[in-house]
């Protein structure tokens, strides 16, 4: 009598739900790995990597997982509750992104004068601004051109793995790329967070004769404008308006995901 062995389940055994989970997981993993290759290891990158790995493993191993859980009712309930929790968290993330979209300020047209343009730092690479930071600086340069009387303050300390401060890199970019006069620039070079950006910048402005209630423009990335304004007002800035530079499409989802947790941690830490 011959023995007939059943073939091991493969990709052909995946149902529609497993295929969708596998594709979504691979997309998340690939996105995270590409950004990690560029030196990005923030929560907006590592969390999608973890979620992607979870989706890939649970999709490919769904039969083995189901068999293991069938023998352990308590674990099966916990497994289902964890997926429910993930779904509710994703819903809260979508609601947060919708709230951000409603409050993003990409500019104003009333031509109201400002006495200072504050530019918040972001990552630098080998002494050059990242794409995100360059977008902020380009917006700030356009404002400075329309507001020739305004000082321009660039804020940011030494990035991980870099020797120059973000502020120094930003100032050089504005001078070399946009021809901004050096005597208009102020550099805040000690901060490592948005809260410190704004807390350490105000004394520098005051040293140049600007009061906290002077009209100012705050330039940052679009997703960051809301939290930056909250923190600015907590630090005593009175008449400040935010300008949001566009976020590069390649990192937009990751940046907005990171901002979700930044708002949560900022609220818990009392930054605004």
VENNOR-V38333 format. One record per residue. N is the residue number from 1. SS is DSSP state (H for helix, E for strand, C for the rest). PHI is phi in degrees with one decimal (999 if undefined). D_CENTER is the distance of its C-alpha to the mean C-alpha in Angstrom with 2 decimals. Layout:
BEGIN
<<N:SS:PHI:D_CENTER> <N:SS:PHI:D_CENTER>>
END
This chain:
BEGIN
<<1:C:999:64.68> <2:C:-86.2:61.47> <3:C:-94.6:58.16> <4:C:-110.7:55.36> <5:C:-98.2:51.85> <6:C:-76.4:48.98> <7:C:-64.3:46.20> <8:C:-68.1:42.96> <9:C:-59.3:40.34> <10:C:-128.0:38.03> <11:H:-62.7:35.53> <12:H:-66.9:38.35> <13:H:-87.7:38.40> <14:C:-76.9:34.91> <15:C:-84.8:34.84> <16:H:-60.1:32.57> <17:H:-62.3:30.18> <18:H:-68.5:30.00> <19:H:-62.6:29.51> <20:H:-63.1:26.59> <21:H:-64.4:25.03> <22:H:-65.1:25.78> <23:H:-64.1:24.31> <24:H:-62.3:21.06> <25:H:-64.4:20.90> <26:H:-65.7:21.68> <27:H:-62.9:19.03> <28:H:-63.4:16.30> <29:H:-64.6:17.95> <30:H:-62.4:18.40> <31:H:-57.6:14.83> <32:H:-66.1:13.77> <33:H:-65.6:16.81> <34:H:-63.7:16.27> <35:H:-68.3:12.82> <36:H:-64.2:14.49> <37:H:-62.7:17.32> <38:C:-93.0:15.26> <39:C:86.4:14.50> <40:C:-98.1:10.99> <41:C:-131.1:11.57> <42:C:-81.2:8.67> <43:H:-63.4:8.93> <44:H:-67.8:6.78> <45:H:-107.5:9.60> <46:H:-71.0:12.50> <47:H:-66.3:12.68> <48:H:-58.1:13.19> <49:H:-63.5:15.66> <50:H:-65.6:17.50> <51:H:-65.3:17.69> <52:H:-62.1:18.88> <53:H:-63.1:21.47> <54:H:-60.8:22.64> <55:H:-66.4:23.21> <56:H:-64.4:25.07> <57:H:-64.9:27.25> <58:H:-69.8:28.06> <59:H:-76.5:28.93> <60:H:-70.4:31.12> <61:C:-105.6:32.69> <62:H:-63.2:33.10> <63:H:-69.1:36.90> <64:H:-64.3:37.00> <65:H:-65.4:34.49> <66:H:-62.0:36.49> <67:H:-63.4:39.71> <68:H:-66.4:38.49> <69:H:-72.2:37.21> <70:H:-60.8:40.49> <71:C:-90.0:42.34> <72:C:-136.6:40.04> <73:H:-55.8:39.71> <74:H:-65.0:37.67> <75:H:-67.5:35.04> <76:H:-64.1:35.12> <77:H:-65.3:34.36> <78:H:-63.6:31.49> <79:H:-61.7:30.12> <80:H:-66.6:30.36> <81:H:-64.8:28.82> <82:H:-65.5:25.80> <83:H:-69.4:25.26> <84:H:-63.0:25.81> <85:H:-61.5:23.22> <86:H:-63.0:20.67> <87:H:-63.0:21.66> <88:H:-66.8:21.34> <89:H:-64.5:17.86> <90:H:-61.2:16.83> <91:H:-63.2:18.67> <92:H:-64.7:16.84> <93:H:-65.5:13.44> <94:H:-64.3:15.06> <95:H:-65.2:16.50> <96:H:-64.3:13.32> <97:H:-61.6:11.87> <98:H:-63.3:15.33> <99:H:-62.6:15.32> <100:H:-61.1:12.25> <101:H:-58.2:14.10> <102:H:-71.9:17.16> <103:H:-113.2:15.89> <104:C:-67.9:13.96> <105:C:-114.7:16.27> <106:C:-93.9:16.44> <107:C:154.6:19.68> <108:C:-135.5:23.08> <109:C:-115.5:26.52> <110:C:-83.1:28.81> <111:C:67.4:28.89> <112:C:-61.8:28.88> <113:C:-69.5:29.21> <114:C:-127.6:26.81> <115:C:-96.6:27.84> <116:E:-151.6:24.56> <117:E:-118.8:21.32> <118:E:-98.3:18.52> <119:E:-117.5:15.72> <120:E:-84.6:12.81> <121:C:-74.3:12.14> <122:C:-148.8:9.59> <123:C:-67.6:10.86> <124:E:-120.8:14.44> <125:E:-133.4:16.65> <126:C:52.6:20.38> <127:C:78.4:20.66> <128:E:-124.3:18.82> <129:E:-66.6:15.55> <130:C:-63.6:12.93> <131:H:-58.3:12.75> <132:H:-61.5:9.62> <133:H:-68.5:11.61> <134:H:-60.7:14.78> <135:H:-61.9:13.74> <136:H:-63.3:13.27> <137:H:-67.3:16.57> <138:H:-64.4:18.37> <139:H:-64.6:17.75> <140:H:-61.7:18.87> <141:H:-64.3:21.89> <142:H:-65.4:22.92> <143:H:-66.2:22.92> <144:H:-62.0:24.85> <145:H:-66.9:27.34> <146:H:-78.0:28.06> <147:C:-123.1:28.25> <148:C:-64.8:30.44> <149:C:-87.2:31.35> <150:C:-84.4:27.84> <151:E:-74.1:26.62> <152:E:-122.7:23.27> <153:E:-107.2:21.41> <154:E:-107.0:18.72> <155:E:-129.7:16.95> <156:C:162.8:15.65> <157:C:-86.4:17.54> <158:E:-81.5:18.31> <159:C:-73.6:15.57> <160:C:-59.6:16.50> <161:C:82.7:19.31> <162:C:-108.1:19.79> <163:C:-105.9:22.86> <164:C:-102.1:21.86> <165:E:-71.7:19.59> <166:H:-58.1:16.60> <167:H:-61.6:18.80> <168:H:-65.6:21.69> <169:H:-65.0:19.89> <170:H:-64.7:18.61> <171:H:-62.5:22.15> <172:H:-63.1:23.77> <173:H:-61.9:21.71> <174:H:-66.1:22.70> <175:H:-73.1:26.27> <176:H:-78.1:26.79> <177:H:-85.0:24.89> <178:H:-115.5:25.54> <179:C:67.8:28.62> <180:C:-70.0:27.43> <181:C:-66.4:30.19> <182:H:-63.7:29.54> <183:H:-72.6:31.27> <184:H:-87.7:28.68> <185:E:-94.2:25.88> <186:E:-121.5:24.93> <187:E:-118.5:22.85> <188:E:-106.2:21.17> <189:C:-118.9:20.74> <190:C:-114.8:20.47> <191:C:-78.5:17.17> <192:C:-130.6:14.58> <193:C:-156.6:12.30> <194:H:-61.8:11.71> <195:H:-60.8:14.90> <196:H:-72.5:16.81> <197:H:-46.9:15.73> <198:H:-80.7:17.48> <199:H:-66.7:20.22> <200:H:-83.0:21.39> <201:H:-77.5:21.26> <202:H:-59.4:23.67> <203:H:-60.8:26.64> <204:H:-65.0:26.36> <205:H:-66.6:26.60> <206:H:-66.2:29.45> <207:H:-64.1:31.26> <208:C:-93.9:31.35> <209:C:92.1:32.91> <210:C:-94.9:30.05> <211:C:-83.5:30.13> <212:C:-63.8:27.24> <213:C:-94.7:28.40> <214:C:-69.5:28.36> <215:C:-67.3:26.48> <216:E:-138.4:23.19> <217:E:-108.4:20.34> <218:E:-111.9:16.79> <219:E:-105.5:14.67> <220:E:-153.5:10.90> <221:E:-76.9:8.47> <222:H:-54.9:9.68> <223:H:-67.2:7.15> <224:H:-97.3:7.30> <225:H:-62.9:11.07> <226:H:-65.1:12.34> <227:H:-65.7:11.26> <228:H:-60.9:12.14> <229:H:-65.7:15.45> <230:H:-58.2:16.22> <231:H:-68.9:15.93> <232:H:-59.3:17.88> <233:H:-67.7:20.60> <234:H:-66.0:20.86> <235:C:-92.1:21.51> <236:C:102.9:24.25> <237:C:-72.8:22.98> <238:C:-101.6:25.16> <239:C:-107.2:25.04> <240:E:-121.1:21.49> <241:E:-124.4:19.88> <242:E:-97.7:16.35> <243:E:-121.4:15.79> <244:E:-100.8:12.74> <245:E:-81.0:12.46> <246:C:-64.1:11.80> <247:C:-87.7:8.85> <248:C:-53.6:10.80> <249:H:-57.9:12.05> <250:H:-64.8:11.99> <251:H:-123.3:8.28> <252:H:-60.8:7.63> <253:H:-62.6:8.30> <254:H:-65.6:6.37> <255:H:-65.6:2.87> <256:H:-69.1:5.02> <257:H:-65.7:6.55> <258:H:-60.6:4.63> <259:H:-64.8:4.87> <260:H:-54.6:8.33> <261:H:-75.2:9.28> <262:H:-65.7:8.25> <263:H:-64.1:10.48> <264:H:-63.1:12.99> <265:H:-68.4:13.35> <266:H:-62.6:13.54> <267:H:-65.9:16.22> <268:H:-65.4:18.02> <269:C:-85.9:18.14> <270:C:72.6:19.42> <271:C:-75.0:17.00> <272:C:-149.4:17.75>>
END
